[in-house]
Amino acid sequence: MRDIGTDILDAIRSVVGRGDIALHEPSLTGIEKQFVIDCIESTFVSSVGEYVGKFERLLEEFTGIRHAIAVVNGTAALHAALRIAGVERDDEVFIPALSFVATANAVRYLGAVPHFLDSNEKTLGLDPEALKDRLCSIAEKTSYGYRNRTTGRRLRALVPMHTYGHPCELDELLSITREYKLKMVEDAAESLGSFYKGKHTGGFGEMGILSFNGNKIVTTGGGGAILTNDAEMASVARHLTTTAKIAHSWSFEHDKVGYNYRMPNLNAALGCGQMQRLPSFLSMKKDLKRKYAEAFEAIDGVRLVEQPADCSSNYWLQTLILSAPLSHQLERVLKMCCDAGLRVRPSWTLLSELKPYAGCPAAPLPVAQSLAQRIINIPSSVGLL
Ligand SMILES: *Cc1c(COP(=O)(O)O)cnc(C)c1O
């Protein structure tokens, strides 16, 4: 009887070679340095300068989404996007329990309440069936849309998230949001370069967001972007994220409580360099995935996550899923890999189990709970090949 820990360790090693291997390192070996130096020499390193606009145009071109507004990080992008989509205090917002804490935090910053939903075993994203079932059991029609009949709160929005870069079932989710008058704000923080039925993630709902944190597929050091196809919402986003200042040569007029969320030019310079390399990053990610697929093919009890049907994933983080009978081995496998210098990590603790969110409404979460015991992210840097 082979040991699953040894099998996994050997398979990863056969792809990544020897030595200490990070989970995900940025690759900054292209034109990035030149752009950053140019930015420093221009002295426009902060809120004014040409790179921010250039970076936004590059994002629009690449994604085919009409408007991109660059901001300081993905969490800030989500906070602003939810506000612009119309989320208000005491609204309920559906989010997957299996996500990074930022998804819930952004909802909470607005005084709204996250309502946790289950995930799909295949896509790892919010399951449309789970949303539908939940709505059938709790939604009550009102003059303005729907409310939660047990809490009395307005059901306002849905935030699907494309886990590790794999698009979730957007068509099905969109049709439910239309039926129940929910706004959709896509947390596409992990899915720059991922397409659903030929269209880039983040452009399906009212708004979407990206993150350019150091561990994402493209980094600006820290950064994020708000995406929307709606010109009016884009202009509100631009205004709100730049302190709601009315453009004027000297006067300081602000017509709302805005945010200082604009991305600094220095970060955007780095981002412009990274965007040139995104196509090559995507092809390297796919090559890495092919190598892992070969290495894991003969190993029983574990599968490598594949892009969903009709999707092209960015394969940001390569992901193993242990079979259910092996879930009790998770800790041991993680420890074996870490001890051997391979940085692997499990999924997030479910948001519904985190202290600040323990009292929030949650649908049954059997799949998310099971996945949380079985997910292992393995080294995924583009530099590995
Ligand atoms: C990275 C990430 C964010 C937040 O992005 P930051 O830029 O780190 O604020 C939000 N949601 C998900 C799912 C993420 O992975």
Ligand as a Chemical Component Dictionary entry (heavy atoms), coordinates in Angstrom:
data_LIG
# 
_chem_comp.id                   LIG 
_chem_comp.type                 NON-POLYMER 
_chem_comp.pdbx_formal_charge   0 
_chem_comp.three_letter_code    LIG 
# 
loop_
_chem_comp_atom.comp_id 
_chem_comp_atom.atom_id 
_chem_comp_atom.alt_atom_id 
_chem_comp_atom.type_symbol 
_chem_comp_atom.charge 
_chem_comp_atom.model_Cartn_x 
_chem_comp_atom.model_Cartn_y 
_chem_comp_atom.model_Cartn_z 
_chem_comp_atom.pdbx_ordinal 
LIG C1 C1 C 0 -6.804  38.509 -2.980 1  
LIG C2 C2 C 0 -8.267  38.443 -2.811 2  
LIG C3 C3 C 0 -9.041  39.573 -2.462 3  
LIG C4 C4 C 0 -8.511  40.872 -1.992 4  
LIG O1 O1 O 0 -7.509  41.436 -2.625 5  
LIG P1 P1 P 0 -6.428  42.360 -1.882 6  
LIG O2 O2 O 0 -5.833  43.043 -3.056 7  
LIG O3 O3 O 0 -5.504  41.470 -1.156 8  
LIG O4 O4 O 0 -7.170  43.308 -0.991 9  
LIG C5 C5 C 0 -10.416 39.451 -2.433 10 
LIG N1 N1 N 0 -11.016 38.286 -2.688 11 
LIG C6 C6 C 0 -10.318 37.186 -2.991 12 
LIG C7 C7 C 0 -11.054 35.929 -3.276 13 
LIG C8 C8 C 0 -8.922  37.218 -3.041 14 
LIG O5 O5 O 0 -8.247  36.097 -3.317 15 
# 
loop_
_chem_comp_bond.comp_id 
_chem_comp_bond.atom_id_1 
_chem_comp_bond.atom_id_2 
_chem_comp_bond.value_order 
_chem_comp_bond.pdbx_ordinal 
LIG C1 C2 SING 1  
LIG C2 C3 SING 2  
LIG C2 C8 DOUB 3  
LIG C3 C4 SING 4  
LIG C3 C5 DOUB 5  
LIG C4 O1 SING 6  
LIG O1 P1 SING 7  
LIG P1 O2 DOUB 8  
LIG P1 O3 SING 9  
LIG P1 O4 SING 10 
LIG C5 N1 SING 11 
LIG N1 C6 DOUB 12 
LIG C6 C7 SING 13 
LIG C6 C8 SING 14 
LIG C8 O5 SING 15 
# 
